[in-house]
Amino acid sequence: TVSEATVQIKIGDEIHHTVAEASGPVGALDDALRKAIAPVFPEIMEVELIDFKVRILESQHGADAIIRVQIESTDGNEIWGTVGASDNIIEATWEALVDSVEYKILLDSEKG
């Protein structure tokens, strides 16, 4: 099956809207986010998601449990990890992905 993600983000005064497809929802969301950011921060296309882990916290709450998503990313030189947490797995994944690309942008800005 193919998953599709649509992302609309605002960078400065510009709205960037992209759609991406991948073999799963995480890959589609990751691709769409990076495509949306790439016109302003082209170096973001160097980032690759290399690990994705999901853990249910407070499992006694069933469907209302908090989910923690932990991802590991690389740009070919550095490896970093980010985490998202929510009662919604897509939201937790989004938080971790956004933190990952923000970290890459910060990392590159410090290199100068």
Backbone as numpy.savetxt, mean C-alpha at the origin, in Angstrom:
# Nx Ny Nz CAx CAy CAz Cx Cy Cz
-8.64 -15.73 -11.16 -9.48 -14.53 -11.16 -8.60 -13.29 -11.16
-9.18 -12.23 -11.64 -8.48 -10.95 -11.69 -9.19 -9.97 -10.77
-8.42 -9.26 -9.97 -8.97 -8.22 -9.09 -8.65 -6.86 -9.68
-9.55 -5.92 -9.45 -9.37 -4.55 -9.94 -9.49 -3.59 -8.78
-8.63 -2.59 -8.76 -8.68 -1.54 -7.74 -8.69 -0.18 -8.41
-9.48 0.72 -7.86 -9.54 2.10 -8.33 -9.07 2.99 -7.20
-8.15 3.89 -7.50 -7.59 4.79 -6.50 -7.72 6.22 -6.99
-8.17 7.08 -6.11 -8.22 8.52 -6.39 -7.58 9.23 -5.21
-6.47 9.91 -5.47 -5.77 10.62 -4.40 -5.47 12.04 -4.85
-5.30 12.90 -3.86 -4.96 14.30 -4.13 -3.51 14.52 -3.72
-2.72 15.00 -4.66 -1.33 15.36 -4.40 -1.20 16.83 -4.74
-0.96 17.64 -3.72 -0.97 19.10 -3.93 -2.38 19.52 -4.31
-2.52 20.19 -5.44 -3.84 20.62 -5.91 -4.41 19.69 -6.97
-3.67 18.65 -7.32 -4.10 17.77 -8.40 -4.71 16.47 -7.88
-5.76 16.03 -8.56 -6.39 14.75 -8.25 -5.88 13.73 -9.27
-5.42 12.61 -8.77 -4.92 11.53 -9.61 -5.84 10.32 -9.45
-6.36 9.83 -10.56 -7.32 8.72 -10.56 -6.74 7.61 -11.43
-6.59 6.42 -10.85 -6.04 5.30 -11.61 -6.80 4.02 -11.30
-6.70 3.09 -12.23 -7.28 1.76 -12.09 -6.18 0.76 -12.41
-6.13 -0.33 -11.65 -5.14 -1.37 -11.92 -5.76 -2.74 -11.70
-5.24 -3.72 -12.41 -5.66 -5.11 -12.25 -4.46 -5.94 -11.84
-4.74 -6.97 -11.04 -3.70 -7.91 -10.63 -4.37 -9.23 -10.28
-3.58 -10.21 -9.96 -4.13 -11.52 -9.65 -4.86 -11.56 -8.31
-4.66 -10.54 -7.47 -5.35 -10.47 -6.19 -5.62 -9.04 -5.80
-6.46 -8.82 -4.79 -6.83 -7.46 -4.41 -5.67 -6.63 -3.85
-4.75 -7.25 -3.15 -3.62 -6.51 -2.59 -2.71 -6.00 -3.72
-2.42 -6.86 -4.66 -1.60 -6.45 -5.80 -2.26 -5.36 -6.62
-3.58 -5.47 -6.81 -4.31 -4.45 -7.58 -4.28 -3.11 -6.85
-4.50 -3.12 -5.54 -4.48 -1.89 -4.76 -3.07 -1.27 -4.76
-2.06 -2.10 -4.61 -0.67 -1.64 -4.63 -0.33 -1.01 -5.98
-0.68 -1.69 -7.06 -0.40 -1.16 -8.40 -1.13 0.16 -8.66
-2.40 0.22 -8.28 -3.19 1.44 -8.50 -2.63 2.62 -7.71
-2.24 2.38 -6.47 -1.66 3.44 -5.64 -0.36 3.96 -6.26
0.53 3.06 -6.65 1.80 3.49 -7.22 1.61 4.21 -8.55
0.67 3.75 -9.37 0.38 4.44 -10.64 -0.14 5.85 -10.40
-0.95 6.02 -9.36 -1.50 7.34 -9.05 -0.42 8.31 -8.59
0.57 7.81 -7.89 1.63 8.65 -7.33 2.76 8.89 -8.33
2.97 7.97 -9.26 4.11 8.02 -10.17 4.26 9.30 -10.99
3.18 9.97 -11.43 3.40 11.21 -12.19 4.13 12.29 -11.39
3.98 12.28 -10.07 4.62 13.28 -9.22 5.92 12.74 -8.61
5.91 11.46 -8.26 7.06 10.81 -7.64 7.40 9.54 -8.45
8.05 9.69 -9.60 8.29 8.53 -10.47 9.11 7.41 -9.82
9.93 7.77 -8.84 10.75 6.76 -8.17 9.91 5.73 -7.42
8.64 6.01 -7.22 7.76 5.09 -6.50 7.57 3.79 -7.28
7.80 3.82 -8.59 7.64 2.61 -9.39 8.77 1.61 -9.13
9.81 2.02 -8.41 10.88 1.11 -8.00 10.44 0.22 -6.85
9.40 0.60 -6.14 8.97 -0.12 -4.95 8.26 -1.41 -5.34
8.63 -2.48 -4.63 8.01 -3.78 -4.85 7.58 -4.34 -3.51
6.37 -4.83 -3.43 5.87 -5.48 -2.23 6.45 -6.90 -2.21
7.21 -7.23 -1.18 7.86 -8.54 -1.15 7.27 -9.50 -0.12
6.49 -8.99 0.83 5.85 -9.88 1.80 4.58 -9.22 2.32
3.57 -10.04 2.59 2.27 -9.57 3.05 1.75 -10.56 4.07
1.50 -10.09 5.29 1.01 -10.97 6.35 -0.22 -10.36 6.99
-1.19 -11.20 7.29 -2.42 -10.76 7.96 -2.54 -11.53 9.26
-2.87 -10.81 10.31 -3.08 -11.44 11.62 -4.34 -10.86 12.23
-5.16 -11.74 12.77 -6.38 -11.30 13.45 -6.03 -11.09 14.92
-6.28 -9.87 15.39 -6.07 -9.55 16.80 -7.42 -9.66 17.50
-7.42 -10.03 18.74 -8.67 -10.15 19.50 -9.66 -11.06 18.77
-9.26 -12.29 18.48 -10.07 -13.20 17.68 -11.41 -13.55 18.32
-11.56 -13.32 19.60 -12.83 -13.61 20.26 -13.96 -12.69 19.78
-13.62 -11.63 19.04 -14.63 -10.70 18.54 -15.18 -11.11 17.18
-14.75 -12.24 16.63 -15.27 -12.75 15.37 -15.09 -11.77 14.23
-16.19 -11.49 13.54 -16.14 -10.61 12.35 -15.77 -9.17 12.71
-15.91 -8.79 13.97 -15.57 -7.43 14.39 -14.12 -7.32 14.89
-13.35 -8.37 14.71 -11.98 -8.38 15.21 -11.12 -7.35 14.47
-10.11 -6.88 15.15 -9.13 -5.99 14.53 -8.14 -6.84 13.75
-7.87 -6.42 12.53 -6.96 -7.12 11.64 -5.70 -6.29 11.49
-4.56 -6.95 11.63 -3.28 -6.26 11.43 -2.66 -6.78 10.14
-2.32 -5.86 9.26 -1.65 -6.19 8.01 -0.22 -5.68 8.11
0.71 -6.55 7.84 2.12 -6.18 7.87 2.70 -6.46 6.49
3.30 -5.43 5.87 3.92 -5.64 4.57 5.39 -5.30 4.62
6.12 -5.93 3.74 7.54 -5.64 3.58 7.73 -5.21 2.13
8.46 -4.12 1.95 8.67 -3.55 0.62 10.15 -3.33 0.39
10.51 -3.22 -0.88 11.90 -2.92 -1.24 11.92 -2.02 -2.48
13.00 -1.28 -2.60 13.25 -0.50 -3.82 14.49 -1.04 -4.53
14.93 -2.22 -4.11 16.13 -2.83 -4.68 17.38 -2.53 -3.88
17.32 -1.50 -3.04 18.45 -1.14 -2.18 18.12 -1.31 -0.71
16.97 -0.79 -0.32 16.52 -0.84 1.08 15.32 -1.79 1.19
15.12 -2.34 2.38 13.93 -3.12 2.70 13.31 -2.49 3.93
11.99 -2.29 3.92 11.31 -1.71 5.07 9.96 -2.37 5.27
9.47 -2.26 6.49 8.17 -2.84 6.83 7.22 -1.77 7.32
5.95 -1.96 7.02 4.90 -1.06 7.50 3.70 -1.89 7.94
2.86 -1.28 8.77 1.73 -1.99 9.37 0.48 -1.14 9.26
-0.64 -1.80 9.04 -1.95 -1.15 9.10 -2.85 -2.00 9.98
-3.78 -1.38 10.68 -4.70 -2.12 11.53 -6.09 -1.51 11.44
-7.09 -2.37 11.35 -8.47 -1.92 11.24 -9.38 -3.13 11.41
-10.67 -2.88 11.56 -11.63 -3.99 11.53 -12.01 -4.34 10.09
-11.41 -3.63 9.13 -11.65 -3.85 7.70 -10.31 -4.20 7.05
-10.21 -5.39 6.47 -8.93 -5.85 5.93 -8.42 -4.97 4.78
-9.33 -4.43 3.97 -8.90 -3.55 2.87 -8.35 -2.25 3.43
-9.00 -1.70 4.45 -8.51 -0.47 5.08 -7.15 -0.68 5.74
-6.99 -1.81 6.42 -5.70 -2.11 7.05 -4.60 -2.26 5.99
-4.94 -2.90 4.89 -3.99 -3.05 3.78 -3.63 -1.70 3.20
-4.64 -0.85 2.99 -4.43 0.49 2.44 -3.48 1.29 3.33
-3.70 1.25 4.65 -2.84 1.98 5.59 -1.38 1.54 5.45
-1.17 0.23 5.38 0.20 -0.29 5.27 0.83 0.11 3.93
0.06 0.05 2.85 0.58 0.43 1.53 0.92 1.92 1.46
0.04 2.76 1.98 0.29 4.21 1.97 1.53 4.53 2.79
1.64 3.93 3.96 2.83 4.16 4.78 4.10 3.73 4.05
4.01 2.65 3.29 5.18 2.17 2.55 5.62 3.16 1.49
4.69 3.69 0.69 5.08 4.64 -0.35 5.51 5.97 0.25
4.87 6.38 1.35 5.30 7.61 2.02 6.73 7.46 2.55
7.04 6.28 3.08 8.40 6.04 3.57 9.41 6.14 2.43
9.09 5.56 1.27 9.99 5.62 0.12 10.22 7.07 -0.31
9.16 7.86 -0.36 9.29 9.27 -0.74 10.17 10.01 0.27
9.95 9.77 1.55 10.77 10.38 2.60 12.22 9.94 2.50
12.43 8.66 2.28 13.78 8.11 2.15 14.53 8.80 1.02
13.88 8.94 -0.13 14.53 9.58 -1.28 14.76 11.07 -1.06
13.84 11.73 -0.35 14.02 13.17 -0.11 15.19 13.43 0.83
15.46 12.51 1.75 16.59 12.66 2.66 17.92 12.41 1.96
17.89 11.60 0.90 19.12 11.32 0.13 19.48 12.51 -0.74
18.47 13.32 -1.05 18.66 14.55 -1.65 18.87 14.93 -2.99
